[in-house]
Amino acid sequence: MDQVQFDINPSSSVPIYRQIVDQVQRMVLGGNLERGADLPSVRAVASLHAINPMTVSKAYGQLEVMGVVQRVRGQGMIVAQSSSKPRLLKQRLELLRPILKEAATHARELDIALDDAIKEFASQYREEKNEK
């Protein structure tokens, strides 16, 4: 599996540590991160995204408390063994819901019709899927 990469948006209203937490949860629930997979080091993430290492450490700590990742001496953070539970659609949709709510708000503010917003979402979804 390729090295885990995060998509950090510093101008987002979502705090950076939360962006990392949410992305790891989505990757695990979506099956893109299997149990035992390594997460990049705190330093590597902080350096790559020019963010404070404490921000990354806070995200990893929160993920550890949630049982999503575990610390392995000499190896760093890995996806926890307990994260191999079945990935229920309901759980995955729960993580998607806040993002869709924000997108719906923006679409209404921009006076974009529901059908047009759905078409744009479908287009972006297909484009994203083809990039991977």
N, C-alpha and C positions, 0 to 999 in steps of 0.2 A: 504494500500500500504506500502511496506517496506520503510525503511529509505533510502533517496537518498545517493548514494555513488559515488564518483568521482574516475576515473582512471587517476591518475596524474603520468606523466613520466618526472622526473626532468632532464633526459638527452636528452629529445626531443629538436629539434630546435624551437619548438613552445613554446612561453612563457607560464608559468604556468597559469597566469590569463586568457590567451586566451584559454587554454585547458578547463578551467572551463566554460567559456562563451560558447564555442562550444558544450561542452557536455550538458549543460542545454538546449541550443537551440535544439539540436538533440532530447533530451528526451521530450521536449514540442511538437515539430513538429511531432515526432514519436508516440505521444499519451501515452508515458510512464510516463509523469508528467501531471496530470490534473490541471485545474485551481483551485486555492485555496490550492494546495499541499504545504506543508512546505519544505523549503530548510534548510539544517543543518546550525547551527550558524557559524559565521566567526571563532570563537574560536575552535569549534569542528572540522571543516575542517582543520584549521591550525595545530591543535594539532595532529590529526590523520595522516596527511601527512608530518609533521615536516617542514612546510613552514611558511613564514612570514604572520601574519594576515592581513597586508596591501595588500598583493597579493590577498587574498580572497576578501577583502573589495573592491578592485579595480574591480574585476570580477563582484561582485554583483552590484556595482555601475553602471558599463557599462550595465549590464542586465536590471537594473532599467530604465536607460535612453532610452534603446531600447524598453521599454514597455513589456518586457518578464516577469519580476517579479515586485512586489511592496512591499514596507515596510509597515508592520502593527504594530503599537505601541503595545508593550507588547507581540508580537507574532513572530517578526522577518520578514524574507523574505518569501513571498509566490508567487506562480505562479499567474500572473496577470489575472484578469477576461477577459481582451482583448485577452489573449493568447488562447482563445477557438475557434478562427477562424478556418475554415476548413484547414486541413493539406494537402496542395497540394503536389503531387509527385514532381513537379518542384522545390518547396522550399526545400524539403528534399534532392533531388539530388544535389542542389546547395551546401548544407553543406557537402555532401559526395565527391563532385568533387575534392577538394584540396587533400584529403587523397588518393584518387585513383590516382591522378596525381603523388603524391610522390611515391606511390607503383609501378606505371608504370616505373618511373625513376629508382628505385632500381632494378626492374626486368631486365630492359635493361642493367644496369651496371653489373648485375650478369650473363648476357647472358642467361636469362631464356626465353624460347619460350612462346609466348602469350597463347597458349593452356595449357601449364603447369602452368602458372601463374593463369589462370582462374580456373583450377582444384583446385589449392591450395586455392584460394579465396573461392570457393564453399565449400571446406572442412572446412576451418576456420569458415565460416558463419554457417554451420550446427552445428559445435562443439560449437560455441558461443550460438546459439539458444537453444541447448540441456542443456547448463549449467544454463540457467535462469529458 
